[in-house]
Amino acid sequence: MRPTPSLSESPAERPLTRGDLVRASLLVIATLVGLQLLWSARLLVMTAFLGILFGLSAARATDYLMTKVKVKREVVAAFVVLGVTGLLILVFAWSGPTLIEQSQDLRTKLPEAVEKVELWVATKQPDLLNAFAPPDSLGGSRLGAAVSKHAPTLTNFAFGFLQSTLLVAAGLVMVVFLALYIAADPDVYRRGFLMMVPTERRERFSRLLTALATTLRTWFATQLIAMLVIGVVTTIVLALLGVRAALPLGVLAGIFEFVPNIGPLLSAIPAVLMAFVDSPQKAMLVVGVYWGIQFLENNLLIPYLMREQLSIPPAMTLLAQVVMAYVFGFLGLFVAIPLLATALVTVRTFWVDDDLPPLPMFAAQHSGNPTPGDGPST
């Protein structure tokens, strides 16, 4: 008869039983199955994450409006979410014809721009051209051939998740309704999550949810404002410079503003090429314009909007973007930064001792503002 383990024995000293092995095996199997399901539904998960981000910002706007009007929260939340969605639809409907026309011009002029860039580089720096695009025995544009060779890969990376119009529409509807439900009653989801946590750990999980909501809400609202400002300013400046397709280039700059560091560079490439159609001098002027806009954004706009809330080290930002883009494609690049912020806040809450120096993202909060566990900042 096998002796019963003593209650005084620690888990490390107690011999493993068959039940322990069965539980460990089931835990490993459940983890593997969960990871497989998560990978299969990765696009759905990331789309839902975008809906949560939108919902957190809409909930904050709803809280503010509730202090001004005496209306049911559900009505105010619907006004905020559907109002923002309707405004975006109206803007795109108003600019749609011009956007389509200039987008076609952009598509037809880009090959001409590539050829002009190749001719200019061949004249000024032939060794650089040979390194980028080796001579082609069939003749023709070497840069054009290089771009055509890699275009399918870039297209699949950038727009692979847009291959189905129905899928995109379903994703947008999901984002809108998730945001609506979260903004209408965020506490019900918070309480539901905490009910699944053991009682002795609910306080720490509650602080985690508060810190996550504050961080993600601030980041998402800041990015939306920055996208609007950068898109409008870029469109106006390019139009004043006489660059073709200024509107779609400005829209592209606004959209890519959602992706820090990499996004502005990607949006600047077609604008520089379009300016090169007219002259290399105009192309250099456009480079200076994009650099100036980013300089003013990083030193004036973003510090003013973020207000001591979120500061992630640049090396971690770049690494997260590269990994997420490699694994999940373009949509992973979009959600890389909020996911990184989520991971940092979670690590701070659960694994970093309270007496250690605060992380950069909360350094300013410890200097007079409330801590993440004290509730959302104003």
C-alpha positions as a printed NumPy array, in Angstrom:
array([[  0.   ,   0.   ,   0.   ],
       [  1.425,   3.342,  -1.098],
       [  1.943,   5.751,   1.816],
       [ -0.133,   8.927,   1.864],
       [  2.003,  12.073,   1.465],
       [  2.348,  14.105,   4.619],
       [  0.622,  17.479,   4.716],
       [  3.856,  19.028,   5.961],
       [  5.712,  18.057,   2.821],
       [  6.328,  20.849,   0.329],
       [  5.304,  20.348,  -3.316],
       [  8.983,  19.996,  -4.255],
       [  9.492,  17.179,  -1.715],
       [  6.233,  15.326,  -2.373],
       [  6.638,  12.459,  -4.886],
       [  4.702,  12.732,  -8.129],
       [  1.549,  10.688,  -8.336],
       [ -0.308,   9.35 , -11.338],
       [ -2.907,  12.077, -10.86 ],
       [ -0.189,  14.752, -11.064],
       [  1.094,  13.313, -14.316],
       [ -2.416,  13.149, -15.776],
       [ -3.147,  16.754, -14.8  ],
       [  0.171,  17.934, -16.249],
       [ -0.463,  16.061, -19.488],
       [ -3.965,  17.495, -19.811],
       [ -2.604,  20.998, -19.143],
       [  0.01 ,  20.625, -21.894],
       [ -2.572,  19.267, -24.347],
       [ -5.042,  22.039, -23.513],
       [ -2.309,  24.658, -23.976],
       [ -1.315,  23.255, -27.375],
       [ -4.929,  23.045, -28.534],
       [ -5.577,  26.588, -27.312],
       [ -2.53 ,  27.909, -29.176],
       [ -3.643,  26.086, -32.338],
       [ -7.134,  27.56 , -32.09 ],
       [ -5.664,  31.002, -31.43 ],
       [ -3.459,  30.705, -34.507],
       [ -6.368,  29.547, -36.669],
       [ -8.471,  32.526, -35.551],
       [ -5.616,  35.054, -35.455],
       [ -7.286,  37.524, -37.825],
       [-10.484,  37.365, -35.786],
       [ -8.55 ,  37.865, -32.543],
       [ -6.654,  40.902, -33.848],
       [ -9.835,  42.4  , -35.304],
       [-11.525,  41.935, -31.938],
       [ -8.538,  43.612, -30.284],
       [ -9.022,  46.653, -32.533],
       [-12.694,  46.698, -31.519],
       [-11.695,  46.676, -27.849],
       [ -9.322,  49.596, -28.428],
       [-12.08 ,  51.572, -30.127],
       [-14.517,  50.636, -27.366],
       [-12.207,  51.815, -24.573],
       [-11.81 ,  55.238, -26.205],
       [-15.542,  55.434, -26.891],
       [-16.243,  54.543, -23.241],
       [-14.096,  57.457, -22.102],
       [-15.923,  59.834, -24.455],
       [-19.223,  58.432, -23.203],
       [-18.19 ,  59.079, -19.59 ],
       [-17.446,  62.698, -20.472],
       [-20.746,  63.239, -22.282],
       [-22.665,  61.628, -19.421],
       [-21.533,  64.5  , -17.193],
       [-23.062,  67.001, -19.641],
       [-26.384,  65.378, -20.519],
       [-28.943,  63.357, -18.586],
       [-29.532,  60.528, -21.039],
       [-29.19 ,  56.768, -20.78 ],
       [-25.638,  55.566, -21.227],
       [-26.642,  53.236, -24.048],
       [-27.948,  56.181, -26.069],
       [-24.81 ,  58.249, -25.494],
       [-22.57 ,  55.297, -26.386],
       [-24.504,  54.71 , -29.605],
       [-24.199,  58.41 , -30.43 ],
       [-20.418,  58.314, -29.931],
       [-19.655,  55.081, -31.803],
       [-22.164,  55.423, -34.637],
       [-21.467,  59.159, -34.878],
       [-17.744,  58.61 , -35.413],
       [-18.442,  55.784, -37.859],
       [-20.969,  57.872, -39.785],
       [-18.605,  60.838, -39.911],
       [-15.873,  58.674, -41.422],
       [-18.31 ,  57.305, -44.002],
       [-19.427,  60.816, -44.949],
       [-15.822,  62.013, -45.312],
       [-14.923,  59.121, -47.593],
       [-18.149,  59.522, -49.571],
       [-17.416,  63.222, -50.074],
       [-13.814,  62.658, -51.087],
       [-14.469,  59.341, -52.835],
       [-14.605,  60.551, -56.476],
       [-11.456,  62.65 , -56.077],
       [ -9.761,  59.848, -54.176],
       [-10.549,  57.312, -56.917],
       [ -9.457,  59.653, -59.711],
       [ -6.18 ,  60.571, -58.052],
       [ -5.539,  56.965, -57.07 ],
       [ -5.752,  55.974, -60.74 ],
       [ -3.341,  58.792, -61.567],
       [ -1.036,  57.516, -58.833],
       [ -1.123,  54.006, -60.274],
       [ -0.342,  55.144, -63.828],
       [  2.369,  57.619, -62.865],
       [  4.331,  55.407, -60.492],
       [  5.969,  53.323, -63.301],
       [  7.05 ,  56.569, -64.967],
       [  8.458,  57.764, -61.655],
       [ 10.411,  54.517, -61.21 ],
       [ 11.941,  54.897, -64.67 ],
       [ 12.961,  58.499, -63.95 ],
       [ 14.523,  57.451, -60.657],
       [ 16.453,  54.727, -62.466],
       [ 17.727,  57.157, -65.105],
       [ 18.804,  59.658, -62.468],
       [ 20.547,  57.028, -60.324],
       [ 22.247,  55.534, -63.415],
       [ 23.658,  58.969, -64.206],
       [ 24.721,  59.909, -60.676],
       [ 25.457,  56.598, -58.942],
       [ 25.664,  53.631, -61.377],
       [ 27.291,  51.371, -58.779],
       [ 24.304,  51.866, -56.473],
       [ 21.934,  50.885, -59.273],
       [ 23.972,  47.755, -60.045],
       [ 23.811,  46.745, -56.383],
       [ 20.05 ,  47.229, -56.165],
       [ 19.074,  45.916, -59.599],
       [ 21.694,  43.916, -61.529],
       [ 21.711,  44.345, -65.319],
       [ 18.986,  42.388, -67.046],
       [ 19.96 ,  40.511, -70.176],
       [ 16.429,  41.003, -71.502],
       [ 16.747,  44.782, -71.283],
       [ 14.065,  47.115, -70.027],
       [ 13.79 ,  48.987, -66.758],
       [ 15.962,  47.364, -64.139],
       [ 14.272,  49.065, -61.214],
       [ 10.898,  48.294, -62.741],
       [ 11.846,  44.631, -63.084],
       [ 13.059,  44.551, -59.484],
       [  9.848,  46.153, -58.244],
       [  7.721,  43.795, -60.361],
       [  9.638,  40.812, -59.02 ],
       [  8.904,  41.694, -55.402],
       [  5.467,  43.256, -55.937],
       [  3.444,  40.049, -55.343],
       [  5.205,  39.47 , -52.029],
       [  4.679,  43.058, -50.916],
       [  1.054,  43.003, -52.044],
       [  0.307,  39.812, -50.149],
       [  2.027,  41.248, -47.073],
       [  0.198,  44.57 , -47.178],
       [ -3.244,  43.566, -48.418],
       [ -3.528,  39.851, -47.821],
       [ -6.284,  40.421, -45.269],
       [ -8.254,  42.501, -47.82 ],
       [ -8.663,  39.728, -50.378],
       [-12.331,  39.303, -49.542],
       [-14.641,  42.315, -49.539],
       [-17.136,  40.397, -47.431],
       [-14.434,  39.555, -44.893],
       [-13.403,  43.209, -44.607],
       [-17.015,  44.345, -44.204],
       [-17.62 ,  41.721, -41.521],
       [-14.466,  42.824, -39.712],
       [-15.529,  46.482, -39.739],
       [-18.997,  45.593, -38.464],
       [-17.427,  43.516, -35.703],
       [-15.184,  46.416, -34.648],
       [-18.131,  48.841, -34.552],
       [-20.428,  46.591, -32.531],
       [-17.702,  45.527, -30.11 ],
       [-16.942,  49.185, -29.489],
       [-20.647,  49.924, -29.023],
       [-21.165,  47.15 , -26.469],
       [-18.018,  48.041, -24.499],
       [-18.814,  51.767, -24.457],
       [-22.419,  51.111, -23.403],
       [-21.502,  49.099, -20.283],
       [-17.78 ,  48.5  , -19.715],
       [-18.29 ,  47.474, -16.084],
       [-20.26 ,  44.354, -16.979],
       [-17.272,  42.899, -18.849],
       [-14.917,  43.923, -16.09 ],
       [-17.093,  42.233, -13.441],
       [-17.493,  39.153, -15.616],
       [-13.763,  38.784, -15.997],
       [-13.098,  39.289, -12.284],
       [-15.702,  36.66 , -11.369],
       [-13.523,  34.062, -13.108],
       [-10.53 ,  35.019, -10.94 ],
       [ -9.988,  33.572,  -7.443],
       [-11.103,  35.951,  -4.711],
       [ -7.632,  36.455,  -3.261],
       [ -6.314,  37.637,  -6.657],
       [ -9.149,  39.902,  -7.722],
       [ -7.59 ,  43.07 ,  -6.342],
       [ -4.44 ,  42.661,  -8.402],
       [ -6.4  ,  41.708, -11.521],
       [ -8.608,  44.742, -10.957],
       [ -5.526,  46.971, -10.889],
       [ -4.314,  45.275, -14.059],
       [ -7.591,  45.97 , -15.892],
       [ -7.526,  49.611, -14.775],
       [ -3.934,  50.063, -15.927],
       [ -4.621,  48.355, -19.27 ],
       [ -7.719,  50.433, -19.913],
       [ -5.873,  53.679, -19.121],
       [ -2.846,  52.836, -21.247],
       [ -4.67 ,  51.455, -24.297],
       [ -7.334,  54.167, -24.252],
       [ -4.716,  56.91 , -24.177],
       [ -2.639,  55.319, -26.918],
       [ -5.583,  54.704, -29.251],
       [ -7.057,  58.184, -28.826],
       [ -3.638,  59.722, -29.421],
       [ -3.119,  57.699, -32.585],
       [ -6.517,  58.677, -33.989],
       [ -5.816,  62.378, -33.453],
       [ -2.331,  62.03 , -34.927],
       [ -3.714,  60.168, -37.963],
       [ -6.227,  62.948, -38.627],
       [ -3.683,  65.747, -38.199],
       [ -0.964,  64.086, -40.288],
       [ -3.406,  63.128, -43.042],
       [ -4.836,  66.636, -43.364],
       [ -1.465,  68.43 , -43.125],
       [  0.194,  66.076, -45.619],
       [ -2.635,  66.478, -48.132],
       [ -2.55 ,  70.281, -47.901],
       [  1.242,  70.55 , -48.175],
       [  1.468,  68.137, -51.121],
       [ -1.334,  69.998, -52.898],
       [  0.456,  73.318, -52.373],
       [  3.648,  71.821, -53.808],
       [  1.759,  70.609, -56.875],
       [  2.383,  66.908, -56.248],
       [ -0.011,  64.693, -58.169],
       [ -2.497,  62.55 , -56.227],
       [ -2.135,  64.661, -53.082],
       [ -5.387,  63.38 , -51.545],
       [ -4.71 ,  59.621, -51.695],
       [ -1.124,  60.249, -50.599],
       [ -2.418,  62.207, -47.613],
       [ -4.93 ,  59.479, -46.775],
       [ -2.114,  56.931, -47.002],
       [  0.033,  59.047, -44.658],
       [ -2.842,  59.233, -42.163],
       [ -3.477,  55.488, -42.248],
       [  0.189,  54.561, -41.889],
       [  0.497,  56.968, -38.955],
       [ -1.145,  54.155, -36.94 ],
       [  2.161,  52.277, -37.335],
       [  4.933,  54.172, -35.479],
       [  8.442,  54.396, -36.947],
       [  7.825,  52.223, -40.02 ],
       [  4.521,  53.728, -41.18 ],
       [  5.746,  57.268, -42.028],
       [  8.601,  55.818, -44.079],
       [  6.256,  53.558, -46.057],
       [  3.854,  56.423, -46.76 ],
       [  6.663,  58.737, -47.905],
       [  7.957,  56.418, -50.653],
       [  5.067,  56.856, -53.167],
       [  4.926,  60.599, -52.473],
       [  8.633,  60.995, -53.27 ],
       [  8.238,  58.926, -56.431],
       [  5.3  ,  61.029, -57.6  ],
       [  7.291,  64.214, -57.007],
       [ 10.199,  62.71 , -58.944],
       [  7.967,  62.63 , -62.036],
       [  8.297,  66.426, -62.143],
       [ 11.888,  66.82 , -60.967],
       [ 14.483,  65.459, -58.54 ],
       [ 14.405,  68.842, -56.788],
       [ 10.707,  68.474, -56.022],
       [ 11.339,  64.937, -54.775],
       [ 13.992,  66.228, -52.377],
       [ 11.554,  68.935, -51.26 ],
       [  8.931,  66.283, -50.516],
       [ 11.517,  64.328, -48.501],
       [ 12.154,  67.458, -46.471],
       [  8.417,  68.018, -45.998],
       [  7.842,  64.493, -44.67 ],
       [ 10.844,  64.797, -42.381],
       [  9.604,  68.164, -41.095],
       [  6.104,  66.839, -40.444],
       [  7.496,  63.885, -38.498],
       [  9.856,  66.138, -36.566],
       [  7.03 ,  68.427, -35.484],
       [  4.824,  65.462, -34.663],
       [  7.409,  63.683, -32.514],
       [  8.488,  66.825, -30.675],
       [  5.231,  68.777, -30.362],
       [  2.065,  66.85 , -31.19 ],
       [  2.739,  63.434, -29.646],
       [  4.309,  64.727, -26.369],
       [  1.324,  67.068, -25.934],
       [ -1.229,  64.325, -26.592],
       [  0.432,  61.558, -24.622],
       [  0.969,  63.698, -21.522],
       [  3.197,  61.353, -19.507],
       [  1.062,  58.319, -20.22 ],
       [  2.969,  55.918, -22.441],
       [  6.652,  55.713, -23.318],
       [  7.94 ,  52.463, -24.759],
       [ 11.669,  52.096, -25.511],
       [ 12.281,  52.455, -29.281],
       [ 14.225,  49.177, -29.517],
       [ 11.292,  47.229, -28.047],
       [  8.897,  49.049, -30.378],
       [ 10.896,  48.145, -33.479],
       [ 11.404,  44.534, -32.383],
       [  7.695,  44.072, -31.679],
       [  6.788,  45.511, -35.085],
       [  9.231,  43.265, -36.941],
       [  8.094,  40.116, -35.126],
       [  4.366,  40.854, -35.489],
       [  4.746,  41.793, -39.166],
       [  6.709,  38.608, -39.868],
       [  4.255,  36.335, -38.076],
       [  0.889,  37.984, -38.77 ],
       [  1.536,  40.264, -41.749],
       [  0.291,  43.815, -42.148],
       [ -2.497,  43.536, -39.564],
       [  0.038,  42.33 , -37.012],
       [  2.082,  45.436, -37.723],
       [ -0.981,  47.54 , -36.872],
       [ -1.576,  45.963, -33.46 ],
       [  2.067,  45.439, -32.472],
       [  2.394,  48.517, -30.249],
       [ -0.852,  48.148, -28.234],
       [ -0.074,  44.456, -27.73 ],
       [  3.416,  45.372, -26.532],
       [  1.934,  47.943, -24.151],
       [ -0.466,  45.267, -22.868],
       [  2.425,  42.895, -22.21 ],
       [  4.473,  45.555, -20.412],
       [  1.58 ,  46.593, -18.172],
       [  0.829,  42.946, -17.341],
       [  4.458,  42.213, -16.479],
       [  4.592,  45.331, -14.339],
       [  1.479,  44.326, -12.425],
       [  2.285,  40.653, -11.798],
       [  6.037,  40.128, -11.866],
       [  7.772,  43.36 , -10.923],
       [  8.147,  44.106,  -7.217],
       [  6.485,  47.262,  -5.975],
       [  9.702,  48.607,  -4.493],
       [ 11.578,  48.578,  -7.811],
       [ 11.904,  51.8  ,  -9.846],
       [  8.841,  52.345, -12.045],
       [  8.865,  51.581, -15.749],
       [  9.194,  54.572, -18.089],
       [  5.523,  54.425, -19.013],
       [  4.558,  55.079, -15.395],
       [  7.47 ,  57.241, -14.3  ],
       [  5.511,  60.461, -14.649],
       [  2.462,  59.004, -12.926],
       [  4.529,  58.269,  -9.812],
       [  5.63 ,  61.902,  -9.701],
       [  2.215,  63.209,  -8.723],
       [ -0.385,  61.535, -10.897],
       [ -2.351,  58.489,  -9.747],
       [ -0.779,  55.087, -10.171],
       [ -2.311,  52.544, -12.566],
       [ -4.032,  50.835,  -9.697],
       [ -5.671,  53.975,  -8.36 ],
       [ -8.039,  54.393, -11.277],
       [ -8.075,  55.973, -14.688],
       [ -6.253,  59.228, -15.106],
       [ -8.064,  62.3  , -16.249]])
